[in-house]
Amino acid sequence: MKNKMNLILLASFFVITFSALSLNAQGAGPLFQDAISSQNGLEASNYKEVALLIGIVEEETMKIGLSEKIVRSRFELRLRETGLIPRQATVGVYEMLSFEVTLLGETYTALLKFLRPVVFEVGKSHTKYSYFPVSTWQTSAIGFHGGDGEVIIKCLDRFLDEFLNEYLKANAR
């Protein structure tokens, strides 16, 4: 219950903090001064460092042998294998990779998404900036875990294969 409450509080904090920072074109802050154009939403200002946000309720996932520590360890290993540096997502980090797992009985849902601030422009007449990170790339799955957390780790690996391929192509410089 404590982990669930902490996750809810963290999510609420991010929503309140970033929503309060939403700006229009006249108030654009330093985050967008170095903005880069994006073709697919995966381009990152410092692509080598990837902030991770993991959302699981351990009192549920521990029943199938899955913990935040196990998921984070797999994440970090996979990122390091491709030359990326994993970081903990914190307030003030605007680009992040989020993995969420929800269990319901013998089923699970898993969602991997890349979040970043966006700039929306319509010609020269309208520009909207948002400091709240939004999902610019995502993939998800629903399945049966059969009481085995490794099923979800394999799902994460498939997600990371897809994400890392696209992310590294988008940020090849």
C-alpha positions as CSV (number, residue, x, y, z in Angstrom):
1,M,0.0,0.0,0.0
2,K,2.9,2.4,0.8
3,N,4.4,1.9,-2.7
4,K,1.0,2.5,-4.3
5,M,0.6,5.7,-2.3
6,N,4.1,6.8,-3.2
7,L,3.5,6.2,-6.9
8,I,0.2,8.2,-6.8
9,L,1.9,11.0,-4.9
10,L,4.8,11.1,-7.4
11,A,2.5,11.1,-10.4
12,S,0.4,13.9,-8.8
13,F,3.5,15.9,-8.1
14,F,4.6,15.6,-11.8
15,V,1.2,16.6,-13.1
16,I,0.9,19.6,-10.8
17,T,4.5,20.8,-11.2
18,F,4.6,20.5,-15.0
19,S,1.0,21.7,-15.6
20,A,1.9,24.9,-13.7
21,L,4.8,25.5,-16.1
22,S,2.8,25.3,-19.3
23,L,3.7,28.4,-21.4
24,N,2.6,30.0,-24.6
25,A,5.0,31.4,-27.2
26,Q,5.5,34.7,-25.4
27,G,6.7,33.1,-22.2
28,A,9.0,30.4,-23.7
29,G,11.7,29.5,-21.2
30,P,15.3,28.2,-21.5
31,L,14.2,24.6,-22.2
32,F,13.1,25.6,-25.7
33,Q,16.0,27.9,-26.5
34,D,17.9,24.8,-27.6
35,A,15.0,22.9,-29.0
36,I,15.6,20.5,-31.9
37,S,13.3,19.7,-34.7
38,S,11.7,16.2,-34.4
39,Q,10.7,13.9,-37.2
40,N,9.3,11.1,-34.9
41,G,9.3,12.5,-31.4
42,L,12.3,10.5,-30.2
43,E,15.0,13.1,-30.8
44,A,16.5,14.1,-27.4
45,S,18.6,17.1,-26.3
46,N,21.1,14.8,-24.5
47,Y,20.2,11.4,-26.0
48,K,23.0,9.5,-24.3
49,E,21.4,10.0,-20.9
50,V,18.0,8.3,-20.5
51,A,15.9,9.0,-17.4
52,L,13.8,6.1,-16.3
53,L,10.4,6.2,-14.6
54,I,9.1,2.8,-13.5
55,G,5.6,2.4,-12.3
56,I,4.7,-0.9,-10.7
57,V,2.8,-1.7,-7.5
58,E,5.2,-4.1,-5.7
59,E,2.7,-5.5,-3.3
60,E,1.0,-7.0,-6.4
61,T,4.1,-7.8,-8.6
62,M,6.1,-9.4,-5.8
63,K,3.5,-12.2,-5.8
64,I,4.9,-13.2,-9.3
65,G,8.5,-12.5,-8.4
66,L,8.7,-9.1,-10.0
67,S,10.0,-6.0,-8.3
68,E,11.0,-2.4,-9.2
69,K,14.6,-3.4,-8.6
70,I,14.5,-6.3,-11.1
71,V,12.8,-4.1,-13.8
72,R,15.3,-1.2,-13.2
73,S,18.2,-3.6,-13.4
74,R,17.0,-5.0,-16.7
75,F,16.4,-1.5,-18.0
76,E,19.9,-0.3,-17.0
77,L,21.6,-3.3,-18.5
78,R,19.9,-2.9,-21.8
79,L,20.6,0.8,-22.0
80,R,24.3,0.3,-21.1
81,E,24.6,-2.4,-23.8
82,T,23.8,0.3,-26.4
83,G,26.1,2.9,-24.9
84,L,23.4,4.9,-23.2
85,I,23.5,6.1,-19.6
86,P,20.5,5.3,-17.4
87,R,19.4,7.9,-14.9
88,Q,16.6,8.2,-12.4
89,A,13.7,10.4,-13.5
90,T,13.4,13.4,-11.2
91,V,11.7,16.8,-11.2
92,G,13.4,19.0,-13.7
93,V,14.1,16.0,-16.1
94,Y,11.9,16.7,-19.1
95,E,12.7,13.7,-21.3
96,M,12.1,10.2,-19.9
97,L,11.4,6.6,-20.7
98,S,8.5,5.3,-18.6
99,F,7.5,1.6,-18.0
100,E,4.2,0.8,-16.3
101,V,2.9,-2.6,-15.3
102,T,-0.6,-3.3,-14.0
103,L,-1.7,-6.8,-12.8
104,L,-5.2,-8.0,-12.6
105,G,-5.5,-11.6,-11.6
106,E,-3.6,-13.7,-14.1
107,T,-3.4,-10.9,-16.6
108,Y,-1.0,-7.9,-17.1
109,T,-0.8,-4.7,-19.0
110,A,2.5,-3.3,-19.8
111,L,3.2,0.1,-21.4
112,L,6.6,1.6,-22.4
113,K,6.5,5.2,-23.5
114,F,9.0,8.0,-24.2
115,L,7.9,11.4,-22.9
116,R,9.2,14.8,-23.8
117,P,8.1,18.4,-24.0
118,V,6.6,19.4,-27.3
119,V,6.3,22.5,-29.4
120,F,3.3,22.8,-31.6
121,E,3.5,25.3,-34.5
122,V,1.0,26.3,-37.1
123,G,2.8,28.4,-39.6
124,K,4.0,31.6,-38.0
125,S,0.7,32.5,-36.5
126,H,0.5,30.1,-33.5
127,T,3.0,28.3,-31.3
128,K,2.3,26.5,-28.2
129,Y,5.0,25.2,-25.7
130,S,4.4,22.7,-23.0
131,Y,6.8,21.9,-20.2
132,F,4.7,18.9,-19.3
133,P,6.2,15.8,-20.9
134,V,3.8,14.1,-23.3
135,S,4.1,10.7,-24.8
136,T,5.7,11.0,-28.3
137,W,6.3,7.2,-28.7
138,Q,4.7,4.2,-27.0
139,T,4.0,0.5,-27.2
140,S,1.9,-1.7,-25.1
141,A,0.8,-5.2,-24.5
142,I,-1.9,-7.2,-22.6
143,G,-1.3,-10.8,-21.7
144,F,-1.3,-13.6,-19.2
145,H,1.6,-13.9,-16.8
146,G,0.7,-17.3,-15.4
147,G,2.2,-16.3,-12.0
148,D,5.7,-15.8,-13.7
149,G,7.2,-12.3,-13.6
150,E,9.7,-13.4,-16.3
151,V,6.8,-13.1,-18.8
152,I,6.7,-9.4,-18.1
153,I,10.5,-9.1,-18.3
154,K,10.4,-10.7,-21.8
155,C,7.7,-8.2,-22.8
156,L,10.0,-5.4,-21.6
157,D,12.9,-6.8,-23.6
158,R,10.7,-6.8,-26.8
159,F,9.6,-3.3,-26.1
160,L,13.2,-2.2,-25.6
161,D,14.3,-3.8,-28.8
162,E,11.8,-1.8,-30.7
163,F,12.4,1.5,-28.7
164,L,16.2,1.3,-28.8
165,N,16.3,0.7,-32.5
166,E,14.1,3.7,-33.2
167,Y,15.7,5.9,-30.6
168,L,19.2,5.3,-31.7
169,K,18.3,5.9,-35.4
170,A,16.5,9.2,-34.5
171,N,19.5,10.4,-32.5
172,A,22.3,9.3,-34.8
173,R,24.5,12.4,-35.2
